């Protein structure tokens, strides 16, 4: 299927989930992530803040856990046409932007590029790690700017059943996909 078709299909499926269903699935994704990756104090994790109106994975569960475990947490913020990475703490102040996204009040880019993991938003991911996002290209840009050793991890409610027919040359695939039922690795050879 084409990205536009997949974007529409999976946005509809996501919006069809009740808040309770979405939260329970988010918890399963969180537990699968923690069990598989075993994040620990001192690591640096970049993670998105969920867009509630799009019924995204509730990553606030992750963020709360990471901060409690002394894991350094970075979240994206769009300033102009650029995605910057802001380190957040328990006392960080957030506000709703014009798109309905909760983001830090701070505009201070951390300059960090050495993340252990980037937990990536998406609408769909196929069995090759190709991702369908919202079509703005922010995460492809982020992936190009960070250390190649960073593990790019998608989180999704749905298993990868459809193929993406219009993968572009500049698309950067994920390394892993975490769903409520499985964890897929797209890395070949040693990790």
C-alpha positions as CSV (number, residue, x, y, z in Angstrom):
1,X,0.0,0.0,0.0
2,X,1.0,3.6,-0.5
3,X,2.0,5.7,2.6
4,X,-1.0,7.9,2.1
5,X,-3.3,4.9,2.2
6,X,-1.6,3.4,5.2
7,X,-1.6,6.8,7.0
8,X,-5.4,7.0,6.6
9,X,-6.0,3.3,7.5
10,X,-4.0,3.3,10.7
11,X,-5.1,6.7,11.8
12,X,-8.7,5.5,11.6
13,X,-7.8,2.3,13.5
14,X,-6.0,4.3,16.2
15,X,-8.9,6.8,16.6
16,X,-11.3,3.9,16.9
17,X,-9.6,2.8,20.1
18,X,-11.2,3.9,23.4
19,X,-9.0,5.9,25.8
20,X,-9.0,2.8,28.1
21,X,-8.0,0.5,25.2
22,X,-5.2,2.8,24.2
23,X,-3.9,3.1,27.7
24,X,-3.9,-0.7,28.3
25,X,-2.1,-1.2,24.9
26,X,0.4,1.5,25.9
27,X,1.1,-0.2,29.1
28,X,1.8,-3.5,27.3
29,X,4.1,-1.7,24.9
30,X,5.9,-0.1,27.8
31,X,6.4,-3.5,29.6
32,X,7.7,-5.1,26.4
33,X,10.1,-2.2,26.0
34,X,11.4,-2.4,29.6
35,X,11.7,-6.2,29.5
36,X,13.6,-6.3,26.2
37,X,15.8,-3.3,26.4
38,X,16.3,-3.0,30.3
39,X,17.1,0.7,30.3
40,X,19.2,1.9,33.3
41,X,20.4,4.9,35.1
42,X,22.7,7.2,33.1
43,X,21.4,6.2,29.7
44,X,20.0,8.9,27.4
45,X,16.6,8.3,25.8
46,X,14.9,10.6,23.3
47,X,11.1,10.1,23.4
48,X,8.1,11.9,22.0
49,X,5.3,13.3,24.1
50,X,1.9,11.9,22.9
51,X,-0.5,13.9,20.9
52,X,-3.7,13.0,22.7
53,X,-6.1,14.0,19.9
54,X,-4.3,11.5,17.7
55,X,-4.6,8.8,20.4
56,X,-0.8,8.2,20.3
57,X,0.9,5.7,22.5
58,X,0.9,7.1,26.0
59,X,4.6,7.7,26.5
60,X,4.1,9.6,29.7
61,X,4.3,6.1,31.3
62,X,7.8,5.7,29.9
63,X,8.9,9.2,30.8
64,X,7.8,8.9,34.4
65,X,9.6,5.6,34.7
66,X,12.8,6.9,33.1
67,X,13.0,9.9,35.3
68,X,12.4,7.7,38.4
69,X,15.3,5.5,37.3
70,X,17.7,8.4,36.7
71,X,17.6,7.9,33.0
72,X,18.2,11.1,31.1
73,X,15.1,12.1,29.1
74,X,15.0,14.2,25.9
75,X,11.9,15.2,24.1
76,X,11.4,16.9,20.7
77,X,10.2,20.3,20.1
78,X,9.5,22.0,16.8
79,X,10.9,25.5,16.6
80,X,10.4,27.1,13.2
81,X,10.9,24.3,10.8
82,X,13.5,22.5,12.9
83,X,13.2,19.7,15.5
84,X,15.3,20.4,18.6
85,X,16.0,18.1,21.5
86,X,15.2,19.3,25.0
87,X,16.3,17.5,28.1
88,X,13.4,17.3,30.6
89,X,13.3,16.7,34.4
90,X,10.6,16.1,37.0
91,X,10.1,19.8,37.4
92,X,10.1,20.8,33.7
93,X,7.2,23.0,32.6
94,X,5.2,22.0,29.6
95,X,2.5,23.9,27.6
96,X,0.2,23.0,24.8
97,X,1.3,24.4,21.4
98,X,-1.0,25.5,18.6
99,X,-1.2,21.9,17.2
100,X,-2.3,20.5,20.5
101,X,1.0,19.0,21.5
102,X,2.3,19.3,25.0
103,X,5.9,20.4,24.8
104,X,8.5,22.0,27.1
105,X,8.3,25.8,27.6
106,X,12.1,25.9,27.1
107,X,13.5,26.4,23.7
108,X,17.0,25.4,24.8
109,X,18.3,22.8,22.4
110,X,20.4,20.3,24.4
111,X,22.7,19.7,21.4
112,X,22.8,16.0,22.4
113,X,23.4,13.6,19.6
114,X,24.6,10.5,21.5
115,X,21.3,8.8,22.6
116,X,21.0,5.2,23.6
117,X,17.5,5.0,22.2
118,X,15.1,7.2,20.2
119,X,11.5,6.1,20.8
120,X,9.8,7.1,17.6
121,X,6.2,8.0,16.9
122,X,4.6,6.5,13.9
123,X,1.3,5.5,12.3
124,X,2.6,2.3,10.8
125,X,5.8,0.3,10.4
126,X,6.2,-2.6,8.0
127,X,8.2,-5.8,8.5
128,X,11.4,-4.2,7.1
129,X,11.4,-1.3,9.6
130,X,10.0,1.2,7.1
131,X,7.9,3.8,9.0
132,X,4.9,5.9,8.0
133,X,4.7,9.0,10.1
134,X,2.7,12.2,9.6
135,X,4.6,13.1,6.5
136,X,6.7,16.1,7.8
137,X,10.1,14.3,7.7
138,X,11.1,15.5,11.2
139,X,12.3,12.1,12.4
140,X,14.2,11.3,9.2
141,X,16.1,14.6,9.8
142,X,16.6,13.7,13.5
143,X,18.0,10.2,12.5
144,X,20.5,11.8,10.2
145,X,21.7,14.2,12.9
146,X,22.3,11.7,15.7
147,X,24.9,9.0,16.3
148,X,24.6,6.0,14.1
149,X,24.9,3.8,17.2
150,X,21.6,5.1,18.5
151,X,18.8,2.5,18.4
152,X,15.8,3.8,16.6
153,X,12.7,2.2,18.1
154,X,9.2,2.5,16.9
155,X,6.2,1.9,19.1
156,X,2.8,1.0,17.7
157,X,-0.5,-0.5,18.7
158,X,-0.7,-2.6,15.5
159,X,1.4,-5.4,14.0
160,X,3.1,-4.9,10.7
161,X,0.7,-6.7,8.2
162,X,0.9,-4.4,5.2
163,X,3.9,-3.6,3.0
164,X,4.9,0.0,2.1
165,X,5.1,0.4,-1.6
166,X,6.5,3.9,-1.8
167,X,9.6,3.8,0.4
168,X,11.8,6.7,-0.6
169,X,15.6,6.9,-0.9
170,X,15.9,9.3,2.1
171,X,13.7,7.2,4.4
172,X,15.6,5.9,7.3
173,X,14.3,2.5,8.7
174,X,13.8,1.7,12.3
175,X,16.0,-0.8,14.2
176,X,13.1,-2.2,16.3
177,X,9.4,-2.1,16.5
178,X,7.6,-2.7,19.9
179,X,3.9,-3.6,19.8
180,X,1.7,-4.9,22.6
181,X,2.4,-8.5,21.4
182,X,5.9,-8.5,20.0
183,X,9.3,-6.9,19.5
184,X,10.7,-7.0,16.0
185,X,14.4,-6.4,15.2
186,X,15.3,-5.1,11.8
187,X,19.0,-5.3,12.5
188,X,21.0,-7.9,10.6
189,X,23.9,-9.6,12.3
190,X,25.2,-8.6,15.7
191,X,23.5,-5.8,17.7
